[in-house]
Amino acid sequence: MKQKLVWLLLSVTTWVQAATSDIQTQYPPELKPQSHEAKAAHLAAQVLSRHHYTALPLDDAMSEKIFDRYLKSLDSERLFFTRGDIDSFVKNRARLDDAVRMEDLSAPYSMFNLYVQRAIDRLAYARSLLKEGFDFDQQETIQIQRNKLDWPQDESQARDLWRKRVKNDWLGLKLAGKDDKGIVELLEKRYENQQKRFKKVRGSDAFQVFMNAYTTSIEPHTSYFGLRDAEEFDIAMRLSLIGIGAVLTQTDDYTLIRELVPGGPASRSGQLKVGDRIVGVGQGKDGPILDIMGWRSDDAVALIRGPTDTTVRLDILPAEAGVDGKHKIVSLIRKPINLQEQAAKSSIQTLSDGATQRRIGVISLPSFYEDFAARHAGNKSYRSASRDVERLLGDLKKAKVDGVLIDLRNNGGGSLSEAIELTGLFIGKGPVLQQRNAAGKVWVERTDHAAVAWVGPLGVLINRGSASASEIFAAAIQDYGRGIIVGEPSFGKGTVQTVVSLDQFTRSSKPQLGELKMTVAQFFRISGGTTQLQGVTPDIVLPGYFDGGDFGEASFDNALPTTQIDRADYIASGDFRSALNLLSAKHEARANADAAYQYLQEDIADFKRQRQKKEVSLNENIRRAERDAREARLAARKLKDKKTPGTPDATTAASEDTSTADDGLESDERNLVKELAHEKSLKDVKDIYLVEAAHIVSDAAGLWKSGPRFAGVDKATTPSRSRQALP
């Protein structure tokens, strides 16, 4: 018996070595929870169960929700685990609440460790398949939406799933014109790089995923910030950081300079350019240079950032140099960097309406940013969205524009006080929104802006990505009748969050526990309605790629329900309702005559049809025919445009990004210089939504001439502000 057992152990060892030799599987060190993480989880649970808007106890029922959401976060498409793995986790299903309370996170960490191992295994198997090649004449399909399917029953099913995934990747590159040798080289590097990323995971990654599985099990907009995420949140709100002024990216093991911020230390030095590789970083004038080859990008960024007016030295391998090329050392002094690309910007659209030309000022606002710390410290020149917009409105008035369009597309929110202040620029003093806390108390938030910054025709452009503070502003403008809302129905988020530092509950000498972004109230329109789930419905709806169930609050399985409260005391400042039919008719006439707009609608319909597909063919002839059909459709458009005077850019305008859609490459596999040139060219493509929204404001300006239907302000004067955040 003993001899047989020894043989069995030798047999198993031989198999593992053979598998390792074949697939070259190497795992990172096992991740283990840290004591401060367990403490942070426990403190977070106490705060959430007492002070959240929908405070829920951390019990077995909540544990089951956390378990399901944690698995979804790790393996949403069910590509890595097998059914056997899931069954082995079931013992944790009702124990995760105990793990948090007892400050023992070994259970979620063990799940994360197995996830990393499975991912590395799957990618190793994918690499091994590249030696064999594939038969693309077979009639075979692959499921492309697996989130509602079961996990593979065993290793055999898992391997078959990954065989199809690799075959699909190979076929995509083959259809893009690459030969077999080039495909093998590219996919080998792709899967190897993905393996490397998994091998670089840290315990903080496991903790972050687990904590957000907990927080979002309560409600979708509650989340946990680790120290670095908290820092990034602060940077996004104040639009500034201390650093060298370079946007970095990663390709293979290199940290590349993707962009130089104008006026930043890197740009002013004249020693750095796009594509240069940072291979080492040293602190101070003579500190040792640390090799960062193969580092995670967030680690590299953290090393390069630092206190203002301090020195950082970079070991640079120039973009044009080979891997063995000559390096150079560049010394830079860190300075405050303003993130101007993320700030409000203005432009002017000059449009024709028959023989009449009108100029519409467009203000694009990516977020409702505000430097909370500077404002709290009493800095009178603190940076904020409303201050920047007010300045831009002054510039547009000097330019004598006929109307103003506020572009809030994909603006996910930000500072609540900034949403109120921005509304005040257009209505003056008066109620902007209502809030209700967990106790049911309702109060009105008001703006006391001294003077209206713009009294002329106004439009607000929104889409499915316009959320929270964007919805507060758009809803207030709509309820006051102050302007016309154009675009898609908005996201549908009607909740208010505040940020709580967990370190305030301890006597720690330095930050280590992170922060909670926690829902503490629900907001309502001054009309008494809500944007929760419903969003803001535009006065004139433009076609969109996504429906509410695909993207938006309604897509969450635990979103708060929609409800209504009493109307606030306010007086509408304008009434364009009587003109809405005329504005809509002019819009429809333009849309029917605009080839680019028609192409856009066709593209949206095709996109939605493609989204309905649950599987795609792995047969080359079928896929080639589908690709040829798409190309023929674009070719027919171009031919039609050539025959139709005045529509030279229609095809380009309607197609968002056709040049890279079928190249089979991932973003970090494309040539950086070409990629940046392509991004720059896209900025010159006609923005159909913006142009049409500007036309609608121009139409309103035409009506304005015969009587100001969009003017007037409410004279309410009671001020009330909040410094909470709606990111």
N, C-alpha and C positions, 0 to 999 in steps of 0.2 A: 504494500500500500504506500509506504514511504517512497519507494522507488518510483511509483507511478505519479505521485504528487510532484516530485522533483522534475520528472519529464514534462508534466503539464506546465510547470512554471517556466521551464526552458523553452517550451513550445510557444507560450504566450510572449515571452521576451523576444524570441526570434521574429515573431509576427510584427511586434511593435517596431523593432529595428528595421524590418523590411519596409514597413509602411512609412517610417520616418525617412528612410533612404529614398523611397520613391517620391514622396510628397514633400519632403524637407520641412516637416512641421516642427516649429519651435515656438513655445509659448512664453509670454512675459511672466515675470514673477507674480505669484498669487497676490491679489489685492486684499488688504485687510482694513476694516474700519478703524478710524482714529477716535480717540476719546472725545476730542472737541466736536467731532461730527455727531456722535451719539448724544452729546449734550445739546447741540444745536437742534437736533430732531426733537428731543424731549421738550425743549423750550418752545419750539415752533408749535408743537401739539397743544401746549397749554394756552398759547396766544390764540391759535385758530379756534379751539373749542370754546373759548370765552368771548372773543371779540370780533369774530367774523360776522358779516351780515347774515349769513345763513349758518350760524354756528352748529356744527354737528359733532356728536361725541366720537372719540376715537375708540371704537368697539369692534366686535367681530364683523359686523355688517360693513363698517368702513374698511376694515382689513381686507375683505373680499373685493371691494371696489379698488383699493390700492393695488392688490395683487393683479387684477385683470388689467389695470391701466399700466402697471409696471411691465408686464409681459408685452403689452401693445407698444410701449415705448422702446423696448429692446428689439422686438421682432415683429413689427407691424405687418409685414408682408409674408410672414411665416416661412422664412427662407432658411433659417439657421437651426432652430430647435427641431427635434422630432417629437412625435406624440409621447414617446417614452420619457423624454426629458420633461415634458409638461406634467406627466403623471408623477414624476419624481418630485416636482415642486409642490404638488397639491397639499402636502403636509404643512406648507407655509401659508396656505390660503387664509386661515383664520388666526394666524399668529403674528402678523406684521404689526398689529396694534401693540401686542406685548413686546415686540422687538423695540419699538419706539419708547414705550414706557419704561422698560427695563434697561434701556440704553445698551442694547446688544444687537447690533446690525449685521451679525454674521449671516443671517438667512438671506437678506437681499444681496449682500456681497457675494455669497456663494452662487446665487443665480446669475449675477453679472459676470463672475469669473467663468462660468460654464458658457455663457453667451459669447465671451471673447474667444474661448477655445473653439467653439463650434464655428464661429466666423472665420478664424484662421484655418481651420480644417477645410471648410467649404472652398475657400479661395485657393488653398493648396491643391485640392482636387481639380478646381477649374484650371489651374496652371498645368496639371498633368495631362488634361485633355487636349492641350494645344499640340501635343506630339502626334495625335492621331488624325486630326482633320475630321470633316463631316461630309455626309451625303445630303446634298440639298435637293435631290430629286424625290425624296420621300414625302409622302403626304402626312405632315406632322404639324401640330400647333403647340403654342405655349400660352398658359394663362398669364395675363398681364395685370390682373387685379386679384390679388390673393388674400386681401385683408379679411375677407369673410369666409375663406376656405379653412379647412382643418390643416394642422401641421402634417408634414409627411409622417406616415405611419412607422417607418423604419429607415435605416441608413440607405437601403436600396432605393426607396422612393425619393429620399433627399438627394441622392446622387443623380437620379434621373432628372429631377427638377433642375439641378445645376448644370447637367449636360445640356439641357435645352436652353438655359440662360447663356451659356458660353456659345452655343450654336447661333443664338439670336444676335449676340454681339458680333460674332464672326460674319454673319450674313449682312448685318448693317454696314460693316466696313467693306465687304465685297461689293455690295450695291453702290457704294460710294467710289468704287474704282480702284481700291487697293488690292495688291496681289497677295498671294498666300504668305509669302515670306514676310512682307511688311505687316500683315495682319498678326502673325504669330509674335513678332517682335513687339508690336504695340500692345497686344493683349497681355503678353507676359509681363511687360512693365506695368500695365494698369493693375493687374491682380496683385503683383508684388507690392506696389505702392499702397494698395488697399490693405494688404496684410500688415505692412509697416505701420499704418495708422492705427490698426487695432493693437499692435504690439506697444504702442506709445500711450495707451490709456493709463489713467491714474485713478487712485481711490476717490479723488474729488469728482471724477466723472461719474463713477458709480453712485456716489452720494447725491450728486445733482439730479441724476435721472430718477433715483428713488424718491427724493424729496418732492420733485415736481409731479411724480405719480400720485403722491399723497395730496399735495395742494390742489391739483386740478381734479382730484376725485371729489373735492368739496364743491368746486365751482370753477369754470374754465379760465377765469382771469386772475386767479390767485396763484402765485408762483414763488419759488425760492431762488434767491441770488447768492451764489458763492461770492467770495471776495472779488474775483476778477469780473464776474458778471455785474456785481454792484458798481464797480468802477466804470464799466462800459455804459451802464445805465446813466450814471452821473455825467459822463462825457457827452452822451447823446442829448441830455437835457440842457447842458450849458453850452454845447457846440464848441468846446475847446478842450485842449489837453496840453501836457508838457512833453515835448519830444523833439524830433528832428524834422518833421514835416515830410514824411514819406509813407505812401501806402504800399504795404508789402503783400506778397502772395507766395505760394509754395509750388514748386515744380520739382518732382523727384525729391532729392534730399536737400535742395537749395532753397534759401529764402531770397526771393527776387524783389527788386524795386519795381513796383507796377506803376507808380505815379509819384511825381514830386509836387508837393503843395507849393504854389507860387508864394514867394516871400518867406518860406520856411528856411531853416538853417541848411538843410540838404540842398535845396534849390540855389540858395545864395552862394554856397561854397563853390559852385561851378565844377566840382570834382565828381559828381554822381550823375547818372542818367538812367533812364528806364531800361530794365533788363540786367543791370548790374546785380551780381550775386553777393550777398553778405554772408561770409563764411566764418566770421569771428567777431566778437564784441569785447572791448575792454573798457573798464571804468577809470575815469580820471586821466591825467596826462601820461602816467607811466604804469598804470595797473596792468596786470597780465591779461592777455587776450584769450578769451575762452572760445574754443571751437564750437560752433553751433550747427555744423553739418548734421542733417537728419533730425534736427529739433522740431518740435511742434511749433506752429506759427505763433500761438499765444505765448509760449515761453520765450521765443525770440523777441517778440514785441515788448514783453515785460522787462527784458534785459536792456533794450534800447531806450525805453522811456526812463524818466528819472526826474529829480528835482530841477527846477529852473536854474539856469546859469551854471550848470555842471557840465563837465566834459565827458563825451562818450567817443571811443575810438572804434572804427569799423575796419575790419579786414575785408577788402573788396576784391573779388575776382571779376574783372570787367566783362561786360556783355559780349564783347567781340573775342574774348580770349578763350582758348580751349581749356579743358579740365586741368591741364598742366601749365596753363599760362601764368604770366607774371602777376602777382598780387600787388595791391597798394593799400596803405593805411591812410584813412581819412579821419581827421579829428573834427568834431562838431561840438558846438555849445548848445545845449538844450534850451529851447525857448517856448513860450506859449504859442500854440497853433490854433488858429480859428478855422473851424470846419465850414468854410464858406459854401461848399457844394451842397451842404445839408441845410442851408439857411434859405429864407424867403428870397425870391428873385422876381424881377419884373421884365416884361417885354411888351411890345405893341404890335397888334395885328391890324393891318390896314386892309379894309374890306370894301367891296363895291356892292351897292344896292341900286341897280339901274345906273343912272348917271351920277348918283350920289356916292361919295366916298366917306367912310367913317373910320375913326381910329379907336380901337378897343384896347385898353390897358389890361394886361394879364398878370396876375400875381400868383406864382406857384409857391405853395407852402407845404413842404414835405412833412413837418411835424409841428406840434405846439410846444416848442422848446422854451425853457426859462432857466436861468442860472439861479436856482433856489438859494444857494449858499451866499452868493453876492447880494441878492435882494434882502435876505435875512440879516446880513451884516450891515445893511444900510448904504450899500454902494449905489449911488444914484444913477450910475451909468451901466447898471447890470444889463446883460443881453437877454432879449426875449423876442418871441415871435410877433407879438402885437406892436412892439416898438419898431421892429424892422418893417412891418407892413405899413405902419403909419408914415414912416419915412418914405417908403416907396410910393404910397398914395400921394404924398406931396410932390414927388418927382413927376408922377403921371399927370397931376393937375397942371403943373408947369408946362407939360407937353401938350396940354389941351386935348386930352382924350375925350371921346364922346360917351364912354361907358367903361365899367370895370368888371372883370371876371376874376373871381377867386378860385383857383384850381386846387382842390383838396383831394384829388385822386391818390389813392394808396397812402393817404395820411392817416395813420393808425391812432393818432391822438397825442397825448402829452399832458401838459399842465392844464388843470381845470380853470385856474385863475386866468390863464391866457385865453382860453375859449371865451370867458366872460369879457375880458378886455378887448378882444378882437371884435366881438359883437358890438361893444360900445362904440367902436370906430364908425359904425354905420347906423346905430339907433340912438346914440347919446345915452341918456339916463333911463333906466328901466329894468324890469325883471328879465332874466335870461333863461333860467331853468329853475326847477324845483328839485329838492332832494328829500329822500325819506331814509331814515336810519333803521337799524334793526328793531328799535323800540316802537317804530311806527310814527315817530315825530317827523313832521313835514315842515320844511322852511324854504324860503325863496332866495335864490342867489341873484343879485342885481349888479348892474354896471352903473357907475356914476361918472362916466366919461364926460369931461367938461364940454367938449364940442365935437360935433360930428365931423369926421375927417373926409367923408365922401357922401354927398347928397344926391348924386346923379344915378343913372340907371346901373343896376347891379345884377350880376349873375353869379351863381355858385355851381361849380362843376364837381360832381362826386361820382364814385364808382363803388363796386362791392368792397374795395379795400379801404374806403373812408369810414373810420370808426370812432366811437367815443367822443372826444372833444370835437372832432370834425362834425359829428352828428348833432352835438349841442349847438354849434354855430349854425349849421344849415337849417336845423329845425327852428331856431329862433328867428332867422331871417325869413323863413317861410311863414311862421306864425304871425310875425309882424306885417307880412305883406311887403317887406322891404325890398325884396328882389325875387328873381326867378331861379328855381333849382333845376339843374339840367344833369342828365347822365343816367347811371344805373341806380337802383335802390341800394342804399348803403348797407354796411356790415350787420347792424342790428345789436350793437352793444350799448346797454343802458345802465351800466354799473360804474361805481366810483371806487378807486383804489387809493390806499395810502401805503407808504413804505415805512416799515418798522425795522430798526436795527436790533438784532437779537443780543448784541453785545451790551446794550443798555441794561439788561437784566443781570449782568455779571460784573465782577470787578476786574475783568481782564485788562491788562495794561496796553494791549494792542488788539485791533480788530481780528477776529478769527472765526466768528460764528455765522457771519453772513446776514442777509436781510430777507424779510418777507414783504412781498407786494400783495396786499390783502384787500379784498373787497369789503367795504364798510358801509356802503349806501347804494341806493338805486336813484338814478335821476329821471326826471320827467319833464316833458315839454311844458311851457307856460300855458298851453292849451289844455293841460291835464293828461294828454296822451303820453305814450312812451315810445322810445326807439328800440326797446328791448325786443329782440326777435324780429320786429317789424322793420326796423331801420327807418330811414327817411325816404319817402317815395317822391321822386322828382316830379316837378310840374310838367316837364317834357322828358320822356324816357328815351334814352339812346340804347341801342342793342349792346349786350354784354356777353362775354364768353362763359360766365359762370352763373348758375342759379343759386338761390339761397341755400338749398340743401347740399350743394357742392362746396360752397365757400361762404362763411359768414356764421353768425351766432346760431342760426337754425341748424347748422351742421354738427353742433355739440350735443351730446346725449344727455348732458346734465345742466343745460343753460336754465337760468331763472325764467319763470313764465312771464308772459306779457300781462300787464294790468293797467289800471287807470286811476287817477286821483282827480280832485277838483281843479278847476281852472284857476290860474293866478289872476290877480287884478292887473290887467294891462290893456292898452288901447293900440290897435293896429295902426301902423304909421303910413300904410299905403294899401292900394288895392289894384292888383293887376289881373284879378280873376276875369273881369269883363273882357280883357284883351288876350286872355290865354288861348281862346279858340283861334284868333287871328295869328298869334305867334306860332301856334302848332301847325296851322295851315301853311304858313310860309316855310316852316321847317320841313314839312312833308314834301312840298314842291321842290325844295332844294335837294332833299335826299333822293327823290325819284329821278332827278336830272344829273346827279353826281355819280359818275362811274365808280370812283373810289369808294364811295359810301355803299354802293350796291355790292362791290366786291367784298367789302368788310362784312356785310350781312351774309354773303355766301360762305366766307371763311368761318364765320361763327357757327353757321349751320353745319358745316363739314366738321368743325372741331367737336361739336356736341355729338355728332354721329360717331366720330372716332372714340369719344369717351364712353359711349355705350358698349363698345366692343369689350368683351371679356377675354378674348384670346386673339392671337395673330398667327398667321401661317409661318412655318419655317421652310416652306418650299420656295426655292429661288424664283421659279417662273411666275408663281402667284405674286410674290412680293415685288418682282420687277415690273409686272403688269400694273400693280397698284401705284408704284412710283411713276411709271410712264404716264399713267392717267393724271396724276397730280401735275406733272411737268407739262402735259398737253393742255391742261386747264389754264396754267399760267401763260403758256405760249399763245393760246387763243386770246387771252386778255391783252397781251402785248400787241398782237396783230390788230385787235379791235381798237386799241388806243391809238395806234399809228394812223388808222383810217378815220379817227374822230379827232378833229382839231380841238386843242385846248385841254387835252387830258394826258399829257406826257408822263405825269408822275402817278397816275391812278393805280397801276399795278403795284408799284413799289410802296405806295402809301397804305394799301390795304393789307399787304403781306408784312407781318411784324418783323420776321427775321428768317427769310427763306434761304439765305446764303450759307447758314451753318446747320439748318434743320436736319439735313440728310447726310451729313458727313461722317456720322458714326462715332465722332470724337466726344470726349468729355472736356469740360472747360479748361482743365489744366494740361490738356494734351495739345492744345492749339498753340501755334506760334504767337508769342506775346505781342510782338510788334504788329502783326497782322490783325490780331484780335482787338487791340486798342484802336487801330485804324478803322476797323469795321464798326466798333462802338461809336467812334466819332462820326462816321458816315450816317449812322442811324439817327443821329441828332438832327440831321438835315432833312429827314424824311417827313413828309406831311403828316401832322398829327390830326387825324380826321375828327376825333372827338373834340379836341380843343378848338379847331377851326369852326366846327359847326356850333359849338357853344358860344363862341365869340360872335358868330353870325346872329344867333338868337338875341344876344345882348345888343347887337347893332340894330336889330329889328325893334327891340324895346326902346332904344335911343330915338329911333324914328318916330315912335308913338309919343315919346317924351316931348318932342317938339310941339305936338298939338295939345299937350296937357300932362303935367308931371304925375303920372300914375304910380311912380315908384318912390316918391319923395316923402318927407315928413319924419319926425322923431317923436317918441313918447317922452313926456316931460317928467316922468317919475324920478325921484331924486334919492331915495333911500339906498345907501351903498351897503354891500355885503360881499365879502370875498372869501375864497377858500384857496388853500395852497396844496390841496391834494392833487394827485397825479392820475391821469387816465392814459397810460401807455398802450 
